[in-house]
Amino acid sequence: MPIKPIAYVAVLTLSAMLTPVLGAMGVRASEPLSVIDWVQQNPDQPAITSVAMPRTEPAVAQSGQIPQVSVEPLKGDALRIIGLVPSRVTGLGEDIWRGSDPAELSARLLNLPEFQLPAAQALLYTVLLTETRGPGNDAAAEDLFTLARVSALQRFGALDPALALIEQAGVTRDKAHFATYMDVALLTGQEWAACNIIGAQLHLSPGMAHRIFCAARKGNWSTAALLFDTASALDVISKEETALLDRFLHPEYFEGLAPLRPPSPITPLLFRLHEAIGEPLTTRLLPRAYAVADLRDLAGWKAQLEAAERLAQSGALPENRLLGLYTERLPAASGGIWDRVEAIQQLDTALDTGSAKAVNKTLVNAWNAMQDAGLETAFAGILAERLQGLSLSGQAAQIAERLIYLSPLYRDARYPEVAPLVQAVATGDPSLITSDDLFGQAIIEGFKPDAADARLITMAKQGREGEVILRALALLQEGIEGDAGALRKGLGTLRALGFEETARRASLQILLLDRFG
């Protein structure tokens, strides 16, 4: 008797088991089972599981030849719009950089002068933070430009927008982006986020010293010690990093020893390591970006005040925050910055009372104190609105007028006692005024229709408006340093580009701030 295959026996057995069940369900054994009842309920409709080709399927190819396909790399990266403020808010176009040479533009951003005019600094921040496309047509050009934007913000102490900008660009885009992000994170006390990225993507680490620091920062002390010993043996970390990391990882071996000498040049990692081993560095002599670290509660009030004033000078600190620090508590001593704090607090109290007599007594001292710090414009932004309407007299009245013209309220200021040129600039038409002063005459000529630099205007029409703005701001700086022709061209160019507000406020600052006289 032949033996039946096992599979055949299994099928017969399964069929025998299912027959009674199907009969109980009212299903004939000859009917196929349906997974979806809809198939049985709609017998006229085709089953959704059908493999038949739909009638609309295109005809089968008549030839087996491979068609020609053109290939080119995607250029999506080069078209990214990066920025923090929409162009519709700033009034700048998204393509203000597109026509500039990426390398030349980036070099210009990295070598900007120290702008002494607050109006120039304000426009610079606007240009750097506007949502724009980068120059050139490839990702490499965009990356170069983005990193230059962040470096410029970092240099002037605007670390919060710098951090936001590099995060938007992509901190893990490449090692250069991450290194920039790591530096800003270390200076703002947010290194934990950067260390988490290093832990997940070791290849992004700027160096072995950063890996060691982050391992210890996350509590992996044994890993940090192993990496440190390896790096020291291979000589892949600097002497300054070695000395600081050794004390950071093995503090018990260095108790009672003299503090380390401050490293030169300084880096954000070295700065943070000095703080970690209990030997924090004073930021007064370090680049402005390091002053941001002193705004934290870890620093004393005096250090916070000094850092705030330094950052306010470059426009990197909001005016209200400066006032908040000035009025946070009573002065701890006298002399220097404490006299300035006391003068501001006395004026603030007088303004709260609304007493013109009290303001008359305190305004002069506060103004002199803010002049000493080079913060007259910030002072005007804080107090000008509160001074309006007060019936002041003598020197206090003159200072109040000056503060209002230095503030955003300058357009509505109407003081007959003020210099005619100041009033004419505030209204935007100094054409009928003459001046014997070098700066005054340059400002008058800067408001003439033909004052703009023709070459710069041509560049702006070629898609290089952003670069032209930077050049015009540099001309303003050259102007207040003594070049009257540069001042005239700078003002004229800014007005031709539509930056009337900047031109007027810069002119008023030159006329009203004694340090430009």
C-alpha positions as CSV (number, residue, x, y, z in Angstrom):
1,M,0.0,0.0,0.0
2,P,1.5,3.3,-1.1
3,I,2.3,5.8,1.6
4,K,0.5,9.2,1.2
5,P,2.6,12.4,1.6
6,I,2.5,14.0,5.0
7,A,1.2,17.3,3.5
8,Y,-1.7,15.6,1.8
9,V,-2.7,13.8,5.1
10,A,-2.6,17.2,6.9
11,V,-4.9,18.8,4.4
12,L,-7.4,16.0,4.7
13,T,-7.3,16.2,8.5
14,L,-7.8,20.0,8.5
15,S,-10.7,19.7,6.1
16,A,-12.4,17.1,8.3
17,M,-12.0,19.3,11.3
18,L,-13.5,22.5,9.6
19,T,-16.5,20.9,7.9
20,P,-18.8,20.7,11.0
21,V,-17.8,24.2,12.0
22,L,-18.6,25.7,8.5
23,G,-21.9,23.8,8.5
24,A,-22.9,25.3,11.7
25,M,-22.1,28.8,10.4
26,G,-24.3,28.2,7.3
27,V,-21.4,28.2,4.9
28,R,-21.1,25.6,2.2
29,A,-17.9,23.7,2.0
30,S,-17.6,24.6,-1.6
31,E,-17.6,28.4,-0.8
32,P,-14.3,30.1,-0.3
33,L,-13.7,31.9,3.0
34,S,-13.5,35.7,2.8
35,V,-11.4,37.7,5.1
36,I,-13.5,40.8,4.6
37,D,-17.3,40.5,4.7
38,W,-17.6,43.4,2.2
39,V,-16.5,41.0,-0.5
40,Q,-19.4,38.7,0.0
41,Q,-21.9,41.5,0.6
42,N,-21.1,43.2,-2.7
43,P,-20.8,40.3,-5.2
44,D,-21.0,42.7,-8.1
45,Q,-17.9,44.6,-7.0
46,P,-14.4,43.3,-7.7
47,A,-12.5,42.0,-4.7
48,I,-10.0,44.5,-3.3
49,T,-7.5,41.8,-3.2
50,S,-7.6,41.3,-6.9
51,V,-4.3,41.3,-8.7
52,A,-5.8,42.1,-12.0
53,M,-4.3,45.3,-13.6
54,P,-6.8,48.2,-13.7
55,R,-8.1,49.4,-17.0
56,T,-6.2,52.6,-16.7
57,E,-2.8,50.9,-16.4
58,P,-0.5,52.2,-19.2
59,A,0.4,49.8,-22.0
60,V,3.4,47.5,-21.6
61,A,6.6,48.8,-23.0
62,Q,7.4,47.6,-26.5
63,S,11.1,47.8,-26.0
64,G,13.6,46.8,-23.3
65,Q,15.9,49.7,-23.9
66,I,16.8,51.8,-20.9
67,P,15.7,55.5,-21.3
68,Q,18.2,58.3,-20.9
69,V,18.0,59.9,-17.5
70,S,19.7,63.2,-16.6
71,V,21.2,63.4,-13.1
72,E,22.3,66.4,-11.1
73,P,22.8,67.0,-7.3
74,L,19.9,68.5,-5.3
75,K,20.5,72.1,-4.4
76,G,18.0,72.3,-1.6
77,D,20.5,73.0,1.1
78,A,21.8,76.2,-0.6
79,L,18.2,77.6,-0.6
80,R,17.6,77.4,3.1
81,I,16.3,80.5,4.8
82,I,18.1,81.0,8.1
83,G,17.3,83.7,10.6
84,L,15.3,84.6,13.7
85,V,13.3,87.6,12.6
86,P,10.9,87.4,9.5
87,S,11.9,89.6,6.7
88,R,8.4,91.2,6.7
89,V,9.2,92.5,10.2
90,T,12.6,94.0,9.4
91,G,11.8,95.1,5.9
92,L,14.8,93.4,4.4
93,G,14.5,91.0,1.6
94,E,15.4,87.3,1.8
95,D,18.0,87.6,-0.9
96,I,20.1,90.5,0.3
97,W,23.3,88.4,0.4
98,R,22.7,86.3,-2.7
99,G,24.9,88.3,-5.1
100,S,28.0,88.6,-2.8
101,D,31.1,86.5,-2.9
102,P,30.7,84.0,0.1
103,A,34.4,84.1,1.1
104,E,34.7,87.9,0.9
105,L,31.4,88.4,2.7
106,S,32.3,86.0,5.5
107,A,35.7,87.7,5.9
108,R,34.0,91.0,6.2
109,L,31.7,89.7,8.9
110,L,34.6,88.3,10.9
111,N,36.5,91.7,10.7
112,L,33.8,94.2,11.5
113,P,34.9,97.3,13.4
114,E,33.9,98.0,16.9
115,F,30.8,100.2,16.2
116,Q,30.6,103.1,18.6
117,L,27.3,104.4,17.3
118,P,24.4,102.5,19.0
119,A,22.3,103.1,15.9
120,A,24.9,101.3,13.7
121,Q,25.0,98.4,16.2
122,A,21.3,98.1,16.2
123,L,21.1,97.9,12.4
124,L,23.9,95.3,12.3
125,Y,21.9,93.0,14.6
126,T,18.8,93.5,12.4
127,V,20.8,92.5,9.3
128,L,22.4,89.5,11.0
129,L,19.2,88.1,12.5
130,T,16.8,88.6,9.5
131,E,15.6,85.5,7.8
132,T,17.7,85.3,4.6
133,R,19.3,83.0,2.2
134,G,23.1,82.8,2.1
135,P,25.3,83.9,-0.7
136,G,26.4,81.6,-3.5
137,N,24.6,78.5,-4.8
138,D,25.9,75.6,-2.8
139,A,25.8,74.3,0.8
140,A,29.5,75.0,1.5
141,A,29.0,78.7,0.8
142,E,25.9,78.8,3.0
143,D,27.7,77.1,5.8
144,L,30.7,79.5,5.7
145,F,28.3,82.4,5.8
146,T,26.2,81.0,8.6
147,L,29.2,80.4,10.8
148,A,30.5,83.9,10.1
149,R,27.1,85.4,11.2
150,V,27.2,83.4,14.5
151,S,30.8,84.4,15.1
152,A,29.9,88.1,14.6
153,L,27.1,87.9,17.1
154,Q,29.3,86.0,19.5
155,R,32.0,88.6,19.3
156,F,29.6,91.4,20.3
157,G,28.3,89.4,23.2
158,A,24.9,88.5,21.7
159,L,25.1,84.9,22.7
160,D,21.4,84.1,23.0
161,P,20.6,84.9,19.4
162,A,23.9,83.3,18.3
163,L,22.9,80.1,20.0
164,A,19.4,80.2,18.4
165,L,20.9,80.8,15.0
166,I,23.4,77.9,15.1
167,E,20.6,75.6,16.4
168,Q,18.5,76.6,13.5
169,A,21.3,76.0,11.0
170,G,21.8,72.5,12.5
171,V,24.4,71.8,15.3
172,T,25.1,68.3,14.0
173,R,25.5,69.5,10.4
174,D,29.2,69.0,10.6
175,K,32.1,69.4,13.0
176,A,32.5,73.1,12.3
177,H,28.8,73.8,13.2
178,F,29.0,71.7,16.3
179,A,32.3,73.3,17.5
180,T,30.7,76.7,17.2
181,Y,27.6,75.5,19.1
182,M,29.8,73.9,21.8
183,D,31.7,77.2,22.4
184,V,28.4,79.2,22.7
185,A,26.9,76.5,25.0
186,L,29.9,76.6,27.3
187,L,29.7,80.3,27.6
188,T,26.0,80.3,28.4
189,G,26.2,77.5,30.9
190,Q,24.3,75.0,28.6
191,E,27.1,72.6,28.0
192,W,25.0,69.7,29.2
193,A,23.1,69.8,25.9
194,A,26.3,69.8,23.8
195,C,27.7,67.0,25.9
196,N,24.6,64.8,25.3
197,I,25.3,65.2,21.6
198,I,28.9,64.2,22.0
199,G,27.8,61.2,23.9
200,A,25.6,60.1,21.0
201,Q,27.9,61.2,18.1
202,L,31.5,61.1,19.2
203,H,32.8,62.1,15.7
204,L,31.4,65.6,16.2
205,S,33.6,66.3,19.3
206,P,35.9,69.3,18.7
207,G,38.7,67.5,20.4
208,M,39.7,64.9,23.0
209,A,39.6,67.5,25.8
210,H,35.9,68.1,25.1
211,R,35.2,64.4,25.3
212,I,36.9,64.1,28.6
213,F,35.1,67.1,30.0
214,C,31.7,65.8,28.8
215,A,32.3,62.3,30.2
216,A,33.0,63.8,33.6
217,R,30.1,66.2,33.3
218,K,27.8,63.3,32.8
219,G,29.2,61.4,35.8
220,N,31.3,58.9,33.9
221,W,34.5,59.6,35.9
222,S,36.2,56.3,35.1
223,T,35.7,56.8,31.4
224,A,36.9,60.4,31.7
225,A,40.0,59.3,33.6
226,L,40.8,56.6,31.0
227,L,40.4,59.1,28.1
228,F,42.6,61.6,30.0
229,D,45.4,59.1,30.5
230,T,45.3,58.0,26.9
231,A,45.2,61.6,25.6
232,S,48.1,62.5,27.8
233,A,50.2,59.6,26.7
234,L,49.5,60.3,23.0
235,D,50.0,64.1,23.6
236,V,46.8,65.0,21.8
237,I,45.6,67.7,24.3
238,S,47.4,71.0,25.0
239,K,49.4,71.7,28.1
240,E,46.7,74.1,29.4
241,E,44.0,71.5,28.9
242,T,46.2,68.8,30.5
243,A,46.8,70.9,33.6
244,L,43.1,71.9,34.0
245,L,41.7,68.5,33.3
246,D,44.1,66.9,35.7
247,R,42.9,69.1,38.5
248,F,39.3,68.6,37.4
249,L,39.6,64.8,37.5
250,H,41.9,64.5,40.5
251,P,41.3,67.4,42.8
252,E,42.6,65.6,45.9
253,Y,46.2,65.7,44.5
254,F,46.2,69.5,44.2
255,E,44.8,70.7,47.5
256,G,46.8,73.6,48.9
257,L,48.7,74.3,45.6
258,A,48.7,77.8,44.1
259,P,46.1,78.5,41.4
260,L,47.0,78.0,37.8
261,R,48.0,81.0,35.7
262,P,45.2,82.1,33.3
263,P,45.7,80.5,29.9
264,S,46.5,82.5,26.8
265,P,44.8,82.4,24.5
266,I,41.6,81.6,26.3
267,T,38.9,79.2,24.9
268,P,35.4,78.6,26.2
269,L,36.4,75.1,27.4
270,L,39.4,76.4,29.3
271,F,37.3,79.2,30.8
272,R,34.7,76.6,32.0
273,L,37.3,74.3,33.4
274,H,38.8,77.1,35.5
275,E,35.3,77.6,36.9
276,A,34.9,73.9,37.5
277,I,38.0,73.6,39.6
278,G,37.1,76.6,41.7
279,E,39.5,79.0,40.1
280,P,37.1,81.2,38.0
281,L,38.6,83.8,35.8
282,T,37.6,87.5,35.8
283,T,36.0,88.4,32.5
284,R,36.9,92.1,32.5
285,L,40.0,91.5,30.4
286,L,38.5,88.7,28.3
287,P,36.6,89.1,25.0
288,R,33.1,90.5,25.5
289,A,31.4,87.2,24.9
290,Y,32.8,85.9,28.2
291,A,31.0,88.6,30.1
292,V,27.7,86.7,29.6
293,A,28.9,84.1,32.0
294,D,28.9,86.7,34.8
295,L,25.1,87.4,34.3
296,R,24.3,84.1,36.0
297,D,23.5,84.0,39.7
298,L,26.8,82.2,40.3
299,A,28.5,85.6,40.0
300,G,28.4,88.3,42.6
301,W,26.3,91.4,42.1
302,K,29.2,93.6,41.2
303,A,30.4,91.2,38.6
304,Q,26.9,91.0,37.2
305,L,26.7,94.8,37.0
306,E,30.0,95.2,35.2
307,A,29.1,92.5,32.7
308,A,25.7,94.0,32.1
309,E,27.2,97.5,31.4
310,R,29.8,96.0,29.1
311,L,27.1,94.1,27.1
312,A,24.8,97.1,27.1
313,Q,27.5,99.1,25.4
314,S,27.4,96.8,22.4
315,G,23.6,96.6,22.4
316,A,23.7,93.0,23.4
317,L,21.7,93.4,26.6
318,P,18.1,94.8,26.8
319,E,17.8,98.1,28.5
320,N,15.2,97.0,31.0
321,R,17.5,94.2,32.2
322,L,20.2,96.7,32.8
323,L,17.8,98.9,34.9
324,G,16.7,95.7,36.7
325,L,20.2,95.0,37.8
326,Y,20.8,98.6,38.8
327,T,17.8,98.5,41.1
328,E,18.1,95.0,42.4
329,R,19.4,95.8,45.9
330,L,21.1,98.6,47.8
331,P,24.7,99.5,46.9
332,A,27.2,97.4,48.9
333,A,29.9,100.1,49.0
334,S,30.8,103.5,47.5
335,G,32.9,104.7,44.6
336,G,33.1,103.4,41.1
337,I,30.2,101.4,39.9
338,W,28.4,101.8,43.3
339,D,28.1,105.5,42.8
340,R,26.4,104.9,39.5
341,V,24.0,102.4,41.0
342,E,23.1,104.8,43.8
343,A,22.5,107.7,41.3
344,I,20.3,105.5,39.1
345,Q,18.3,104.3,42.1
346,Q,17.7,107.8,43.4
347,L,16.5,109.0,40.0
348,D,14.3,105.9,39.6
349,T,12.7,106.6,43.0
350,A,12.2,110.3,42.1
351,L,10.5,109.4,38.8
352,D,8.2,107.0,40.7
353,T,7.0,109.8,42.9
354,G,6.3,112.0,39.8
355,S,7.8,115.0,41.6
356,A,9.6,117.4,39.2
357,K,11.5,118.8,42.1
358,A,12.9,115.4,43.1
359,V,13.9,114.6,39.4
360,N,15.6,118.0,39.2
361,K,17.8,117.0,42.1
362,T,18.7,113.5,40.8
363,L,18.8,113.7,37.0
364,V,22.1,115.5,36.7
365,N,24.1,113.0,38.8
366,A,22.5,110.0,37.0
367,W,23.3,111.5,33.6
368,N,26.9,112.1,34.5
369,A,27.3,108.6,35.9
370,M,25.9,107.1,32.7
371,Q,28.2,109.3,30.6
372,D,31.1,107.8,32.5
373,A,30.0,104.3,31.4
374,G,29.2,105.3,27.8
375,L,25.6,104.3,28.3
376,E,23.8,107.5,27.4
377,T,21.6,105.9,24.7
378,A,20.6,103.0,26.9
379,F,19.8,105.5,29.7
380,A,17.6,107.4,27.2
381,G,15.8,104.3,26.2
382,I,15.0,103.5,29.8
383,L,13.9,106.9,31.1
384,A,12.9,109.2,28.2
385,E,9.2,108.3,28.3
386,R,9.0,108.8,32.0
387,L,10.7,112.2,31.7
388,Q,8.1,113.5,29.2
389,G,5.7,116.0,30.6
390,L,7.7,116.9,33.7
391,S,8.3,120.6,34.2
392,L,12.1,120.6,34.8
393,S,14.4,123.5,35.0
394,G,18.0,124.4,34.5
395,Q,20.5,121.7,33.6
396,A,18.0,119.0,34.4
397,A,15.7,120.3,31.7
398,Q,18.5,120.4,29.1
399,I,19.5,116.8,30.0
400,A,15.9,115.7,29.7
401,E,15.7,117.2,26.2
402,R,18.9,115.5,25.2
403,L,17.6,112.2,26.4
404,I,14.4,112.4,24.5
405,Y,16.2,113.2,21.3
406,L,18.5,110.2,21.9
407,S,15.5,107.9,22.4
408,P,13.0,106.4,19.9
409,L,10.7,109.4,20.8
410,Y,12.9,111.8,18.9
411,R,10.4,112.4,16.1
412,D,7.9,113.9,18.4
413,A,10.4,116.1,20.3
414,R,9.8,119.8,20.0
415,Y,12.1,121.9,22.1
416,P,12.9,125.4,20.8
417,E,16.0,125.7,23.0
418,V,17.7,122.8,21.3
419,A,20.2,123.4,18.5
420,P,18.6,124.0,15.1
421,L,20.6,121.2,13.5
422,V,19.4,118.7,16.1
423,Q,15.7,119.7,15.4
424,A,16.2,119.6,11.7
425,V,17.8,116.1,11.7
426,A,14.9,114.9,13.9
427,T,12.4,116.0,11.3
428,G,14.6,114.7,8.5
429,D,15.4,117.9,6.6
430,P,18.5,119.8,7.6
431,S,19.0,121.2,4.1
432,L,18.3,124.8,5.3
433,I,20.8,124.6,8.1
434,T,24.5,125.5,8.0
435,S,27.2,124.4,10.5
436,D,30.8,125.4,11.1
437,D,31.4,122.0,12.9
438,L,33.1,119.2,10.8
439,F,30.6,116.6,11.9
440,G,27.6,118.9,11.6
441,Q,28.4,119.9,8.0
442,A,29.1,116.2,7.0
443,I,25.6,115.3,8.5
444,I,23.9,118.1,6.5
445,E,25.6,116.9,3.3
446,G,24.7,113.3,4.1
447,F,21.0,114.2,3.9
448,K,21.3,115.6,0.4
449,P,19.8,113.5,-2.5
450,D,23.2,112.9,-4.1
451,A,25.1,112.0,-1.0
452,A,25.0,108.2,-1.5
453,D,28.1,106.3,-2.7
454,A,27.2,105.5,-6.4
455,R,29.3,102.4,-6.4
456,L,27.6,101.0,-3.3
457,I,24.2,101.6,-4.8
458,T,25.2,99.7,-7.9
459,M,26.3,96.8,-5.7
460,A,23.0,96.8,-3.9
461,K,21.1,96.5,-7.2
462,Q,23.2,93.4,-8.0
463,G,21.8,91.5,-5.1
464,R,24.5,92.6,-2.6
465,E,22.3,94.8,-0.4
466,G,23.4,93.1,2.9
467,E,27.1,93.6,2.0
468,V,26.4,97.3,1.1
469,I,24.8,97.8,4.5
470,L,27.9,96.5,6.3
471,R,30.1,98.8,4.1
472,A,27.8,101.8,4.9
473,L,28.0,101.1,8.7
474,A,31.8,100.9,8.4
475,L,31.7,104.3,6.7
476,L,29.9,105.7,9.7
477,Q,32.5,104.4,12.0
478,E,35.3,105.9,9.8
479,G,33.3,109.2,9.9
480,I,33.2,109.5,13.7
481,E,36.9,108.8,13.7
482,G,37.5,111.9,11.7
483,D,36.7,111.2,8.0
484,A,33.9,113.6,7.1
485,G,33.6,112.3,3.6
486,A,33.0,108.8,4.8
487,L,30.4,110.0,7.2
488,R,28.6,111.8,4.4
489,K,28.6,108.8,2.1
490,G,27.6,106.4,4.9
491,L,24.5,108.5,5.8
492,G,23.6,109.1,2.2
493,T,23.9,105.4,1.3
494,L,21.8,104.3,4.2
495,R,19.1,106.8,3.3
496,A,19.1,105.7,-0.3
497,L,18.6,102.1,0.8
498,G,15.6,103.1,2.9
499,F,17.2,103.2,6.4
500,E,16.1,106.7,7.3
501,E,15.6,105.8,10.9
502,T,19.2,104.6,11.3
503,A,20.5,107.7,9.5
504,R,18.6,110.1,11.7
505,R,19.4,108.4,15.0
506,A,23.1,108.0,14.1
507,S,23.2,111.7,13.3
508,L,21.5,112.7,16.5
509,Q,23.9,110.5,18.5
510,I,26.9,112.2,16.9
511,L,25.5,115.6,17.6
512,L,24.3,114.9,21.2
513,L,26.9,112.6,22.7
514,D,29.9,114.5,24.0
515,R,32.4,111.8,23.1
516,F,31.9,112.5,19.4
517,G,32.3,116.3,19.8
